[in-house]
Amino acid sequence: MDFDLASFTLAQPPAGFIEDPYPVYAELRRRSPVHPLAAGSVLLTRHDDVLEVYRSPHASSDKKREFAPKLGDSPLFEHHTTSLVFSDPPLHTRVRRLLMGALNQRAIARMEPGLVALVDGLLDRLADVREPDLIEDYAARIPVEVIGNLLDVPHDEREPLRGWSLAILSALEPAPSQAVLDTGNAAVRDFLAQLRRLIAERRRDPGDPEADVLTRLLQGEVGGERLTENELLHNCIFLLNAGHETTTNLIGNGLHALMTHRGELERLAADPALLPTAVEELLRYESPLQLNNRLATAPIELRGQVIPAGTFVTLGIGAANRDPEVYAEPDRLDIARRPNPHLAFGQGAHACAGLNVARLEARIAIGRLVARHPRVALRGEPLRDRRVRFRGFRSVPFTLG
């Protein structure tokens, strides 16, 4: 891979990086695995290093110091420093306990029949679409409905949810433009206004806390704590953003990978029992979230190299999941790969709270499409999302075959 290692940054990556970052990550992993990005900032690309930082008690997820100069005193700053993913205990512990209680195994099992009906309905409609798009007509529609159902958002109010999610998360890129920040701030304000109306209605007329996550969050745990109004609002936004963006990318990336690796698609169609390992391999092979971040609150040692306290650490999830020290033939898609200790959902106290929901959505969305349409294929050139933190597509023209 021909690029200037010394000047590599995520804010201005080399040509071709968006299309295929893995050769760049391989060079970084080989020649500069703890790579300086700027003063007091490093990028990690080895699996063991990323795992070590995920598990370290000295790696903070609080982003106030990092986001203040980038986001200023804004709705985006308030949101991204109040949500579960960018907080430390005690806020993280309190919020996670309530969210995990709302996303327990019983709740997930209750989702499955409705999710199957949703996916089957989308597949039925796809048969009548003359030029279907995998993202717009399929992958992006599934998580929005799942999160909409969890929060019991009225169906006629769900249309803007996807756009708000994209706008809010785009502000997390290494170097967002002012236009991106303005759009993200407007999305937070609009979403908060909708949620305040929804919460007021739910306070007057509570739903079933076993099925309605918003009611459960409002009521809190029996004998336990409740979220403050601000925490409730921003963590409802977080539920949509986390559940929508990464799951859309998981389904879209996964089906694209299968369509471009026909042998693996045919293997899955012939043996649906491979679906669980296939989903794990698709998470590894094209990780929906490519980058994560931590702040070192004390020195962290990685194979004899010390990361000083105060360092901003970027965790290269996509790079770690292609590390040849951990995975045989890491650039090969193998839907039966075992073991598969990928880091797509993180690790430790901050492991993705909705990972089992995402796995369920992917198994049903990918499995049912492949079962009904084993000759599914690309119909034109996909349009890749230009962000580096999230890996996915804007559009994927395809045919059911």
Summary of the structure (lengths in Angstrom):
residues: 401
radius of gyration: 20.7
end to end distance: 36.1
largest distance: 61.8
contacts: 1298
relative contact order: 0.17
helix: 54%
strand: 10%
